[in-house]
Amino acid sequence: MSNESAAIEATPLRRPERQNSADVSSSSLLLVKSRDVENSYQNPNHNCNDIGGINCICNNGYHSNTNVTPSTTVAIANLNNNNVEVRLGAGLTWESSNEHTSKIIKMDHNKRVLYRVALDVFILLCVGFPILCFYLWGTAYQRGFFCDDESLKHPFKPSTIRNWMLYFIGLVLPIGLILIVEIVKANNAKPSTDDIITQRQYVFMDYEIPVWMVQCYKSIGVFGFGAAVCQLMTDIAKYSIGRLRPHFFAVCQPIISDGTTCDDAINVGRYIEDFSCRGDDSSKRMLKEVRLSFPSGHSSFTFYTMVYTALYLQSRMNWHGSKLLRHFLQFVFIMIAWYTALSRVSDYKHHWSDVLAGSTIGALTAVIVAKYVSDLFQRRSSQQYLLPRTSQDAQPQTVANNGL
């Protein structure tokens, strides 16, 4: 056997004389201009000594017929001892190409942020627009009544929890608390390996959005989405059922189609459907609301907002200064919702079953949104991936979180 064949058998794997461009598709490319390559670019391993000539003689002994002109941009990569040449175009310099690439990346980041925000706003509008339609043009189901129904003969009283109080309790208080918690957590946060792996940095118009602002956007967005869903479910039930409020007779003052009233003996024990409301001291809004008793909107809204806020504190508030502070705040919020619901019965705005149904809708919606829509109680993987520290740690390693 000859020496040449023995060498071939002893060395089954050899470097190919020609490198296919597809084999280095994942290599990083270094963009340089040809005259810069001629003057200053040097590679101590396998780059050409004379890259400006026609015949390029490299340190590894290979010849390359490379014709480089001053007007041509050359891309050279050296990864795993492979020399790659890609001709891109004329008239580009390293500074101009880098600046152009940076602008494209920034525009792409800006578009992504705008698209995400626009999509979230559009989804909120899709849920909130039917609520507005119900409020402006909705017509409740025309339910009848019995003239001797004592549950509808309660007097009309003003609400203990006014609308502005409801909005303050259900919107201003939770949103303000979310802002405070996220700002405090961001200021006291300590960087860790898990944060480096999981957190993403968002940049918009050359401005790096702070982490607390991103968290507030997510938390408030999910909170608003759940509130809109809860209100829409409540309105659908209200207008579909059309249950009369306890102060129906005081507000409506019904007149039957034959001109009689409930004071006439002929209407005793009679189910009346064809009637009209005289309502001497009642506005059009009051006459419309008198048919929207089931379920209670105040109860569903306050229970959703307060239960969600309590769950948010359970997940995000981890201050160790006091063991009972978080639980005290949760108790206060639940009691606010409880008092609001009870006031709707004592003010004769709703029947007790209306309040029970509204409270159940709000509480269940808060639990579902907090668990399955938000990331408050997101399950963490049982394995944690660590960043490679050396070249030997290129493959991701897993470390179990079981304390072993």
Secondary structure, 3 states (H helix, E strand, C coil): CCHHHHHHHHCCCCCCCCCCHHHHCCCCCEEEEHHHHHHCCCCCCCCECCCCCCEEEECCCCEEECCCCCCEEEEEEECCCCEEEEEEEECCCHHHHHHHHHHHHHHHHHHHHHHHHHHHHHHHHHHHHHHHHHHHHCCCCCCCEECCCHHHCCCCCCCCCCHHHHHHHHHHHHHHHHHHHHHHHHHHCCCCHHHHHHCCCEEECCEEECHHHHHHHHHHHHHHHHHHHHHHHHHHHHHHHCCCCCCHHHHHCEEECCCCCCCCHHHCCCEECCEEECCCCCCHHHHHHCCCCCCCHHHHHHHHHHHHHHHHHHHHCCCCCCCCHHHHHHHHHHHHHHHHHHHHHHCCCCCHHHHHHHHHHHHHHHHHHHHHHCCCCCCCCCEEECCCCCHHHCCCCEEECCCC
